[in-house]
Amino acid sequence: MASNSKPGTPAPESGQYQAVGPRGGRVSNTEITAVQGRPLPPTGKPGQSWQMVDKTKHKG
């Protein structure tokens, strides 16, 4: 299981993130794109966090 990141904390890795509830269930179908080191945006409700869905793939 992937670790969850709280809103406002720097993204651990670049990629697509989805909001999850306090017990780990997905709360929406909306995905955001986060860049490593930049703060994650607020979620829809208190107690939710962000979970990585798809890591950015780099060529090289």
C-alpha positions as CSV (number, residue, x, y, z in Angstrom):
1,M,0.0,0.0,0.0
2,A,1.3,3.5,-0.9
3,S,1.9,6.0,1.9
4,N,-0.4,9.0,2.2
5,S,0.8,12.6,2.2
6,K,-1.0,15.4,4.1
7,P,-2.1,18.5,2.2
8,G,0.4,21.3,2.4
9,T,3.4,19.0,2.8
10,P,6.0,18.8,-0.1
11,A,5.2,16.0,-2.6
12,P,7.7,13.1,-2.0
13,E,7.7,12.3,-5.7
14,S,6.3,13.8,-9.0
15,G,3.2,12.2,-10.3
16,Q,-0.6,11.8,-10.2
17,Y,-2.2,11.9,-6.7
18,Q,-5.8,11.2,-5.6
19,A,-7.6,12.2,-2.4
20,V,-8.2,9.4,0.1
21,G,-10.3,9.4,3.3
22,P,-9.0,8.7,6.8
23,R,-9.5,4.9,6.4
24,G,-7.8,4.8,2.9
25,G,-10.9,4.8,0.7
26,R,-10.8,6.9,-2.4
27,V,-13.1,9.9,-2.1
28,S,-13.2,11.3,-5.6
29,N,-12.2,10.5,-9.2
30,T,-10.3,13.8,-9.5
31,E,-6.5,13.4,-9.8
32,I,-4.0,16.2,-9.4
33,T,-0.5,16.4,-10.8
34,A,2.2,17.2,-8.2
35,V,5.8,18.1,-8.6
36,Q,8.4,16.7,-6.2
37,G,9.2,19.2,-3.5
38,R,6.2,21.5,-4.1
39,P,3.3,21.6,-1.6
40,L,0.3,19.4,-2.1
41,P,-3.0,21.3,-2.5
42,P,-5.8,21.2,0.0
43,T,-8.3,18.3,-0.1
44,G,-12.0,18.6,-0.2
45,K,-12.6,17.9,3.5
46,P,-10.6,17.7,6.8
47,G,-9.0,14.4,7.5
48,Q,-8.3,13.5,3.9
49,S,-4.8,13.0,2.4
50,W,-3.2,12.5,-1.0
51,Q,-2.1,9.1,-2.3
52,M,0.1,8.6,-5.3
53,V,-1.7,6.8,-8.2
54,D,0.8,7.1,-11.0
55,K,4.5,8.0,-10.7
56,T,6.0,10.3,-13.4
57,K,8.0,8.4,-15.9
58,H,11.2,10.0,-17.2
59,K,13.1,8.9,-20.3
60,G,16.8,8.5,-20.0
